[in-house]
Amino acid sequence: MAAEPFLRARHILCLGAHPDDIEIGAAGTLLRIADENADATFRFLVLTATGERAEEARRSAGDLLPGRVSIEVGGFRDGYLPYQDARAAKEWVAANAGEADLVLTHTLDDRHQDHEFVARLAWQLFRGATILEYEIPKWEGDRPDANLYVPLDDRLAAAKVAHLESHFASQHGKPWYRREVFEAVMALRGVECARRWAEGFVARKLKWG
């Protein structure tokens, strides 16, 4: 089966406010792109992480897409963007992004202010790219109305969950950070596109060719 146009992107930029955001929102899609597109390269920019969390981010990216990903960690203060260091964060993303024809980021309607800020940076800085906004399950109950779905087979869905469980030990004490939550999100998105598993995205603009 031929990949959809966005799955054929060559330079994929992934933006996350926190070390596990990209993997929670889009690990299955990234694995599928890697499987179907041998020319794709990946770059992760994680804005808020220091110490153990920064190391988790680096290990996770390298193990998810071995040999095909580069990552930069910003070290900005967690929970304070955009009220602190907004200008520096924007300059850091612009300086470290490199070439991008597909950008994966948070949704503009995310109720975490740091998530929303990162999404707004994507729309300000990457006007020539296709931007897909991923979802993060959370207490705020702000799941988006997805309009683009990436079906995942059993192997990819299981690989995503196993990766999240094995690479972010610092999050294991949080009640929402568990296998059942990650599987439930993929299962519900799968129902919405008549598949077993899927990841859902908000695609505000798409162009073909």
Residue frames as qw, qx, qy, qz and C-alpha x, y, z in Angstrom:
[[0.000, 0.888, 0.460, 0.000, 0.00, 0.00, 0.00],
 [0.398, 0.508, -0.036, 0.763, 1.41, 3.40, -0.95],
 [0.314, -0.402, -0.471, 0.719, 2.08, 5.77, 1.91],
 [0.090, 0.922, 0.375, -0.031, -0.02, 8.95, 2.15],
 [0.427, 0.766, -0.088, 0.472, 1.78, 12.14, 1.06],
 [0.299, -0.845, 0.312, -0.316, 2.77, 13.22, 4.56],
 [0.898, -0.319, 0.293, 0.080, 4.24, 9.79, 5.25],
 [0.802, 0.398, 0.101, 0.433, 6.64, 10.46, 2.38],
 [0.077, -0.981, 0.147, -0.098, 8.13, 13.57, 4.01],
 [0.759, 0.348, -0.368, 0.410, 11.94, 13.57, 4.09],
 [0.250, 0.268, -0.477, 0.799, 12.64, 15.94, 6.98],
 [0.530, -0.628, -0.525, -0.221, 10.40, 15.37, 10.00],
 [0.105, 0.366, -0.451, 0.807, 10.68, 17.83, 12.87],
 [0.553, -0.532, -0.639, -0.050, 9.07, 16.87, 16.18],
 [0.018, -0.495, 0.302, -0.815, 8.44, 19.51, 18.84],
 [0.623, -0.490, -0.610, 0.006, 7.63, 18.68, 22.44],
 [0.272, -0.829, 0.168, -0.459, 7.36, 20.75, 25.58],
 [0.632, -0.542, 0.515, -0.204, 8.45, 17.78, 27.71],
 [0.102, -0.453, 0.858, 0.220, 10.63, 14.70, 27.15],
 [0.324, 0.149, 0.934, 0.006, 7.79, 12.19, 26.65],
 [0.447, 0.540, 0.226, -0.676, 5.33, 14.38, 24.73],
 [0.396, 0.474, -0.574, -0.538, 6.46, 13.45, 21.23],
 [0.124, 0.108, -0.985, -0.044, 6.41, 9.74, 22.02],
 [0.286, 0.347, 0.741, -0.499, 2.99, 9.87, 23.71],
 [0.450, 0.599, 0.120, -0.651, 1.47, 11.81, 20.84],
 [0.638, 0.650, -0.237, -0.339, 3.13, 10.31, 17.81],
 [0.358, -0.487, 0.786, 0.129, 5.52, 7.39, 18.45],
 [0.688, 0.262, 0.677, -0.006, 3.40, 4.99, 16.41],
 [0.524, 0.839, 0.109, -0.103, 3.26, 7.39, 13.47],
 [0.006, -0.830, 0.538, 0.148, 7.01, 7.99, 13.63],
 [0.525, -0.228, 0.815, 0.093, 7.65, 4.25, 13.62],
 [0.677, 0.524, 0.515, -0.032, 5.34, 3.83, 10.63],
 [0.347, 0.911, -0.171, -0.143, 7.06, 6.63, 8.72],
 [0.235, -0.651, 0.708, 0.138, 10.43, 5.04, 9.47],
 [0.647, 0.067, 0.759, 0.032, 9.15, 1.68, 8.18],
 [0.593, 0.646, 0.480, 0.020, 7.65, 3.06, 4.99],
 [0.332, 0.934, -0.061, 0.116, 10.08, 5.84, 4.10],
 [0.860, -0.124, -0.038, 0.494, 13.76, 4.92, 3.99],
 [0.402, 0.496, 0.022, 0.769, 14.67, 8.52, 3.07],
 [0.367, -0.850, -0.196, -0.324, 13.06, 10.11, 6.12],
 [0.449, 0.152, -0.523, 0.708, 15.21, 11.79, 8.75],
 [0.462, -0.749, -0.462, -0.114, 13.95, 12.88, 12.15],
 [0.269, 0.322, -0.375, 0.827, 14.79, 15.74, 14.49],
 [0.463, -0.680, -0.565, 0.063, 13.41, 16.12, 18.02],
 [0.111, 0.441, -0.262, 0.851, 13.38, 19.45, 19.86],
 [0.538, -0.576, -0.607, 0.101, 12.38, 19.14, 23.52],
 [0.045, 0.781, -0.052, 0.620, 12.09, 22.49, 25.24],
 [0.448, -0.674, 0.341, -0.478, 11.88, 21.78, 28.99],
 [0.969, -0.151, -0.186, 0.065, 14.16, 19.11, 30.41],
 [0.043, 0.766, -0.578, 0.277, 17.17, 18.97, 32.69],
 [0.381, -0.425, 0.771, -0.283, 19.08, 16.24, 34.49],
 [0.417, 0.046, 0.907, -0.044, 17.40, 12.82, 34.49],
 [0.559, 0.633, 0.424, -0.326, 14.57, 14.02, 32.28],
 [0.321, 0.778, -0.385, -0.378, 16.96, 15.31, 29.64],
 [0.124, -0.369, 0.910, 0.144, 18.75, 11.97, 29.62],
 [0.527, 0.318, 0.759, -0.215, 15.42, 10.16, 29.26],
 [0.512, 0.753, 0.066, -0.408, 14.61, 12.32, 26.24],
 [0.189, 0.678, -0.645, -0.299, 17.92, 11.56, 24.55],
 [0.265, -0.151, 0.952, 0.004, 17.77, 7.81, 25.20],
 [0.559, 0.456, 0.600, -0.344, 14.17, 7.61, 24.09],
 [0.491, 0.753, -0.149, -0.413, 14.74, 9.35, 20.77],
 [0.098, 0.580, -0.782, -0.209, 17.82, 7.29, 19.98],
 [0.300, -0.021, 0.949, -0.098, 16.13, 4.00, 20.80],
 [0.575, 0.533, 0.441, -0.437, 12.88, 4.81, 19.01],
 [0.665, 0.745, 0.008, -0.054, 14.56, 5.71, 15.70],
 [0.687, -0.499, 0.339, 0.406, 18.11, 4.37, 15.93],
 [0.521, -0.075, 0.490, 0.695, 20.55, 5.95, 13.52],
 [0.187, 0.547, 0.570, 0.584, 17.92, 8.22, 11.99],
 [0.259, -0.893, -0.340, -0.144, 17.20, 10.85, 14.62],
 [0.378, 0.234, -0.339, 0.829, 18.95, 13.85, 16.15],
 [0.401, -0.768, -0.499, -0.032, 17.75, 15.55, 19.30],
 [0.212, 0.370, -0.288, 0.857, 18.29, 18.84, 21.10],
 [0.430, -0.637, -0.617, 0.169, 17.06, 19.54, 24.63],
 [0.109, 0.777, 0.077, 0.615, 16.43, 23.17, 25.55],
 [0.474, -0.134, -0.575, 0.653, 16.61, 23.14, 29.33],
 [0.213, -0.441, -0.047, -0.870, 13.90, 25.79, 29.78],
 [0.194, -0.087, 0.724, -0.657, 12.00, 25.83, 33.09],
 [0.170, -0.316, -0.903, -0.235, 9.12, 23.34, 33.10],
 [0.151, -0.683, -0.691, 0.179, 5.70, 24.90, 33.64],
 [0.170, -0.674, -0.129, 0.707, 6.80, 28.50, 33.08],
 [0.103, -0.018, 0.561, 0.821, 6.63, 28.89, 29.31],
 [0.514, 0.562, 0.110, 0.638, 5.54, 31.27, 27.85],
 [0.320, -0.934, -0.142, -0.077, 5.59, 33.46, 30.97],
 [0.438, -0.749, 0.410, 0.281, 9.33, 33.07, 31.30],
 [0.375, -0.371, 0.700, 0.482, 11.94, 32.84, 28.53],
 [0.672, 0.574, 0.432, -0.181, 9.41, 32.99, 25.68],
 [0.390, 0.858, -0.266, -0.202, 11.71, 34.97, 23.39],
 [0.164, -0.577, 0.795, 0.085, 14.70, 32.77, 24.16],
 [0.628, 0.102, 0.766, -0.099, 12.63, 29.64, 23.54],
 [0.648, 0.711, 0.197, -0.191, 11.44, 30.90, 20.17],
 [0.223, 0.826, -0.499, -0.137, 14.98, 31.80, 19.15],
 [0.399, -0.378, 0.835, -0.009, 16.22, 28.40, 20.32],
 [0.718, 0.347, 0.593, -0.111, 13.64, 26.51, 18.24],
 [0.535, 0.828, -0.041, -0.164, 14.38, 28.63, 15.17],
 [0.038, 0.776, -0.624, -0.079, 18.13, 28.10, 15.54],
 [0.346, -0.310, 0.883, -0.061, 17.96, 24.35, 16.12],
 [0.770, 0.316, 0.358, -0.424, 15.14, 23.16, 13.86],
 [0.292, -0.209, 0.779, 0.514, 16.99, 22.70, 10.59],
 [0.333, 0.054, -0.568, -0.750, 15.08, 21.78, 7.45],
 [0.326, 0.205, 0.828, -0.408, 11.50, 20.57, 7.91],
 [0.307, -0.067, -0.558, -0.768, 8.75, 19.58, 5.51],
 [0.620, -0.478, -0.562, -0.265, 6.63, 17.84, 8.16],
 [0.012, -0.371, 0.549, -0.749, 6.25, 19.17, 11.71],
 [0.580, -0.455, -0.670, -0.080, 4.61, 17.23, 14.54],
 [0.063, 0.272, -0.408, 0.870, 3.65, 19.33, 17.55],
 [0.070, 0.350, 0.757, -0.547, 1.07, 19.88, 20.29],
 [0.099, 0.679, 0.643, 0.339, -2.42, 21.16, 19.47],
 [0.064, 0.403, -0.019, 0.913, -3.19, 24.85, 19.49],
 [0.582, -0.534, -0.183, -0.585, -6.14, 24.10, 21.80],
 [0.683, -0.112, -0.631, 0.351, -4.06, 22.24, 24.41],
 [0.403, -0.858, -0.164, -0.273, -4.89, 23.59, 27.88],
 [0.725, -0.431, 0.006, 0.537, -1.34, 23.18, 29.18],
 [0.157, 0.955, -0.037, -0.248, 0.09, 26.62, 28.51],
 [0.291, -0.590, 0.639, 0.400, 3.53, 25.23, 27.66],
 [0.523, 0.238, 0.780, 0.247, 2.02, 22.81, 25.15],
 [0.350, 0.856, 0.376, -0.063, -0.01, 25.58, 23.52],
 [0.090, -0.878, 0.291, 0.369, 3.06, 27.80, 23.36],
 [0.416, -0.279, 0.759, 0.416, 5.05, 25.15, 21.50],
 [0.472, 0.527, 0.690, 0.152, 2.19, 24.68, 19.03],
 [0.194, 0.951, 0.146, -0.192, 2.07, 28.40, 18.35],
 [0.262, -0.672, 0.529, 0.447, 5.80, 28.44, 17.73],
 [0.517, 0.100, 0.781, 0.335, 5.32, 25.75, 15.09],
 [0.374, 0.761, 0.521, 0.099, 2.76, 27.81, 13.22],
 [0.024, -0.956, 0.090, 0.280, 4.88, 30.96, 13.45],
 [0.291, -0.661, 0.596, 0.352, 8.17, 29.41, 12.37],
 [0.328, -0.093, 0.879, 0.333, 7.35, 26.67, 9.83],
 [0.517, 0.502, 0.175, -0.671, 4.93, 28.14, 7.34],
 [0.469, 0.467, -0.595, -0.457, 6.25, 26.08, 4.45],
 [0.065, 0.147, -0.982, 0.096, 5.77, 22.74, 6.21],
 [0.628, -0.377, -0.540, -0.414, 2.83, 20.46, 6.78],
 [0.116, -0.332, 0.643, -0.680, 1.98, 20.72, 10.49],
 [0.653, -0.321, -0.639, -0.250, 0.18, 17.91, 12.29],
 [0.284, -0.522, 0.437, -0.675, -0.91, 18.45, 15.89],
 [0.528, -0.070, -0.844, 0.061, -0.83, 15.45, 18.22],
 [0.590, -0.631, -0.126, -0.489, -2.78, 14.81, 21.42],
 [0.243, 0.244, -0.782, 0.519, -1.69, 14.23, 25.01],
 [0.560, -0.557, -0.572, -0.219, -4.26, 12.61, 27.37],
 [0.235, 0.163, -0.497, 0.819, -4.56, 14.52, 30.63],
 [0.055, -0.437, -0.715, 0.543, -6.74, 15.67, 33.52],
 [0.160, 0.344, -0.008, -0.925, -7.94, 18.75, 31.60],
 [0.523, 0.432, 0.727, -0.105, -9.96, 16.57, 29.22],
 [0.244, 0.736, -0.140, -0.615, -8.95, 18.54, 26.14],
 [0.565, 0.053, 0.742, 0.357, -8.84, 15.75, 23.56],
 [0.172, 0.402, -0.285, -0.853, -9.00, 17.39, 20.12],
 [0.778, 0.456, 0.297, -0.314, -11.39, 16.67, 17.27],
 [0.413, -0.327, 0.685, 0.503, -8.94, 14.73, 15.12],
 [0.666, 0.617, 0.070, -0.414, -9.39, 14.96, 11.38],
 [0.559, 0.568, -0.599, -0.075, -6.38, 12.92, 10.27],
 [0.860, -0.357, 0.321, -0.173, -5.78, 9.36, 11.41],
 [0.317, 0.565, -0.758, -0.071, -2.73, 7.14, 11.11],
 [0.949, -0.179, -0.073, -0.250, -3.75, 3.48, 11.50],
 [0.070, -0.613, 0.773, -0.144, -1.29, 1.29, 13.37],
 [0.785, -0.004, -0.597, -0.164, -0.99, -2.48, 13.23],
 [0.817, -0.557, -0.147, -0.026, -0.64, -4.57, 16.39],
 [0.789, 0.022, -0.141, 0.597, 3.15, -4.51, 16.18],
 [0.227, 0.481, -0.052, 0.845, 3.42, -0.74, 16.06],
 [0.511, -0.684, -0.112, -0.508, 0.83, -0.19, 18.78],
 [0.883, -0.415, -0.150, 0.161, 2.59, -2.63, 21.09],
 [0.663, 0.188, -0.117, 0.715, 5.98, -1.09, 20.30],
 [0.052, -0.666, 0.001, -0.744, 4.72, 2.37, 21.22],
 [0.693, -0.651, -0.063, -0.304, 3.39, 1.26, 24.60],
 [0.904, -0.194, -0.121, 0.362, 6.47, -0.80, 25.42],
 [0.479, 0.414, -0.093, 0.768, 8.68, 2.16, 24.54],
 [0.275, -0.708, 0.018, -0.650, 6.77, 4.53, 26.81],
 [0.843, -0.522, -0.083, -0.101, 6.90, 2.04, 29.66],
 [0.893, -0.100, -0.050, 0.436, 10.63, 1.39, 29.35],
 [0.516, 0.379, 0.008, 0.768, 12.04, 4.86, 28.68],
 [0.133, -0.609, 0.048, -0.780, 10.36, 7.24, 31.10],
 [0.547, -0.266, -0.729, 0.314, 10.80, 5.76, 34.55],
 [0.095, -0.019, -0.342, 0.935, 10.52, 9.21, 36.12],
 [0.448, -0.116, -0.181, -0.868, 6.84, 9.28, 35.14],
 [0.442, -0.139, -0.880, -0.107, 5.79, 5.89, 36.48],
 [0.112, -0.267, -0.710, 0.643, 4.43, 7.36, 39.71],
 [0.321, 0.133, -0.042, -0.937, 1.84, 9.44, 37.90],
 [0.554, 0.197, 0.727, -0.354, -1.60, 7.77, 37.96],
 [0.667, 0.627, 0.077, -0.394, -2.34, 8.52, 34.30],
 [0.267, 0.662, -0.664, -0.223, 0.99, 7.24, 32.99],
 [0.570, -0.131, 0.799, -0.135, 0.06, 3.63, 32.37],
 [0.153, -0.015, 0.870, 0.468, -0.44, 1.11, 29.60],
 [0.202, 0.576, 0.786, -0.095, -4.23, 1.20, 29.77],
 [0.131, 0.805, 0.130, -0.565, -4.34, 4.92, 29.02],
 [0.007, -0.505, 0.590, 0.630, -2.03, 4.73, 26.02],
 [0.136, 0.145, 0.938, 0.284, -3.88, 1.73, 24.60],
 [0.201, 0.661, 0.649, -0.318, -7.27, 3.36, 25.18],
 [0.150, 0.723, -0.117, -0.664, -6.35, 6.46, 23.20],
 [0.037, 0.312, -0.781, -0.540, -5.12, 4.38, 20.27],
 [0.150, 0.310, 0.939, 0.026, -8.18, 2.10, 20.46],
 [0.226, 0.727, 0.445, -0.472, -10.63, 5.01, 20.43],
 [0.173, 0.648, -0.367, -0.645, -8.86, 6.63, 17.50],
 [0.085, -0.093, 0.932, 0.341, -8.94, 3.25, 15.80],
 [0.262, 0.539, 0.770, -0.222, -12.71, 3.08, 16.24],
 [0.213, 0.771, 0.114, -0.589, -12.99, 6.50, 14.61],
 [0.301, 0.603, -0.533, -0.512, -11.20, 5.34, 11.46],
 [0.939, 0.132, -0.032, -0.315, -12.50, 1.74, 11.35],
 [0.602, 0.420, -0.640, 0.230, -9.22, 0.16, 12.41],
 [0.756, -0.406, -0.468, 0.212, -8.02, -1.58, 15.58],
 [0.506, -0.581, -0.110, 0.628, -5.43, 1.05, 16.53],
 [0.412, 0.696, 0.201, 0.553, -4.61, 4.55, 15.32],
 [0.319, -0.386, -0.227, 0.836, -3.14, 7.88, 16.30],
 [0.196, 0.839, 0.488, 0.143, -5.22, 10.98, 15.68],
 [0.388, -0.155, 0.040, 0.908, -4.00, 14.42, 14.63],
 [0.237, 0.848, 0.301, -0.365, -5.39, 17.85, 13.88],
 [0.486, 0.087, 0.460, 0.738, -4.45, 18.83, 10.33],
 [0.141, 0.735, 0.294, -0.594, -5.50, 22.45, 9.80],
 [0.440, 0.741, -0.271, -0.429, -3.93, 22.76, 6.34],
 [0.722, -0.090, 0.637, 0.255, -2.96, 20.03, 3.89],
 [0.457, 0.695, -0.285, -0.476, -1.62, 20.29, 0.37],
 [0.865, 0.074, 0.477, 0.135, -0.99, 17.54, -2.12],
 [0.691, 0.404, 0.290, 0.525, 1.95, 18.12, -4.46]]
